[in-house]
Structures are given as C-alpha cells and as structure tokens.
Amino acid sequence: MTVSAGQGKAINTATSADQSRRPRRPWLRVFGVGLLLWVASVLVTFATSNSNLIPTIILLGSFLVPVTFVVYALSHADTVVTPQRIFTAFIIGGLLGVLGASVLEATLLQQPSGLGYLGVGLVEEAVKLAALWLLARRLPEYTMRDGIVLGAAVGFGFAAFESAGYAFNALFTSRGVSLLNLVETEALRGVLSPVGHGLWTAMVGGALFAAAARRGRPRLSGSVLGWYALAAGLHALWDASQGIAAWWTVALAGTPRQQRVFNELGLLPIATESQIHLFTTLNWTLLVLDALIGVLVLRGRWRRAKAVQAAGLEGLAT
C-alpha cells in the first residue's frame, strides 16, 4: 500500500501527539498519587478514628518510595534487566532478605552495642547479597549497571517490608495505640529510605556483577568483599548514629552523674533542652554524612558502569 506524503505527515503528527500525551516520568506520577492517597488515608483516619484504615496507611507509607524506584527502574529496563526480573528482585529479594536477617540476628545478636551494630550490618548486607546472588545465577550476561539496578531493587524491597514492620511496632506504645507515632515513623523512614538499604545493596550488586562479567557467573572476589565491607560499615554507622550521638552529648555537655549513669547502663538520663538539641544535631549530622558518602560513592560507580559499558570493557570493571 502506498502512503502519500500528506498521509505520512499526518501519521507522524499523530504519533508525536500520542507520545507527548504519555507520561514522561511515570515514577513521578506514581509517587504523587501515592503520596496524596497516603495523606488522605491519614486525615480520614484521624477524623473518623476508623482503625480499618491503619493497614492501608502502613502499606502505602512503607511501599511508596520503594515502589516509586521500581517504576523508575521499569522505565529503564533492557533485555537483561527486564521488568519481570526487577519486580522479582524487589519482592522475592526483599522477603528473603528480611526473613534471613531476622533469623540470623535473633540467633547471633542479642545486645545493641558497637559490635552489635556492626554485626547487624554484616548480617543484613550478607543476606541481601545472597538473595541477589540467587536471583542472578542464570542471567545471559552481566554488567555493573545491571548489578546496581537489581541490587537496588533487592535493597528497596528489604526496606519496604522492614519499614512496614517498624510502622506496625510504632503503632503500639505504653499509653496504647498511637496513630501519630505511626505517621511520624512512616514519614521519617520514607524520607530516609532512598539513602538506606537500596543504596547499600546497589553498591554490592554492582561489584558482584562486575566480577561476574569477567567469569561468566557470579563469584566472590576481593572487590566484592571490599564493597560488601563498605556497605556493611555504612549500614552499621547508620544504625549506631543515635548511640554515638548520645555518647558525644554526654561527653560534651553531660553532668558527672549523667556520665556515670550512661557508662553503667548505656542510657542517657533525663536531659536538658540544650542537651536534646545537641543530641538531635549530632544524630542528624551523622545520618547526613553517612548518606552523603553513600550517594557520592554510588554516583561514581554508576558513572564508571556507564563508561565501561559504552566502551565495551565490562570485564575490566572493578
């Protein structure tokens, strides 16, 4: 069939119009709609005291940011990192990570301490690495870029299920059920989730796939272990930030009695308003520093991954 110049121009115009109507950033639409629904659920629950909406608040708040990442990743899927693999990494990897970490932490770690926080970081990052390894065993090819994306999907899945658990626990206090406590917990974890589990597992995933590119299959190497150690260290610093901030607050502004009680029990006694401000400042400074290190490192790895892939030298990535 012959298409005239006028018809071809009309077809191209219609195609361009259809493309212009498509959302250029579907992840942004998902985040915006999800946020509005979460806020609406919170307001209606406060107004009506209808406890049936609490599961909706927990699920929407816990999965909003992680699912937004998944939608973003789906829009950049390729022949290897397909939508199905991204979704599987998010759900299966996240669930395996949460279950495995819970069992190991209950078995190996009992008391929160400096070594305890490091142990949590080592255990959780090892479990997420194992989940990613399991999901990536039979991929047709491996690139650092794909490892970063799938690693982030596993990490965000872990963060979503973990946040739901924290939100549920925050609901119950010594004074009874606290919807405000639930909302505050979800809002805080939602803001911080992009610089948490997804970021750390993305680092390790990139290193794992870079090593796999050289051997044709996932394997441990010195580079993988090094990036795993860095991710576990950032994870441990994140978890220990409150304890470190409390120690510095007592050391810098505590009374002799507060210092003695803190050294004996590991608890900060009744603090003054200035001490509370100092603690909050130190705590957030540590969190921001931790997040900044992670973001800068991963940004460098992503640029490296793109450069290596563009040059066709994936096997030389470290």
Salt bridges, closest charged atoms under 4 A:
ASP18 OD1 - ARG21 NH2 2.29
ASP78 OD2 - ARG145 NH1 2.94
GLU124 OE1 - HIS197 NE2 3.94
GLU124 OE1 - HIS235 NE2 3.11
GLU125 OE2 - LYS128 NZ 2.86
GLU125 OE2 - HIS235 ND1 2.88
ASP146 OD1 - ARG145 NH1 2.97
GLU162 OE1 - ARG189 NH2 3.04
GLU162 OE1 - HIS197 NE2 2.94
ASP239 OD2 - HIS235 NE2 3.24
GLU273 OE2 - HIS277 NE2 3.58
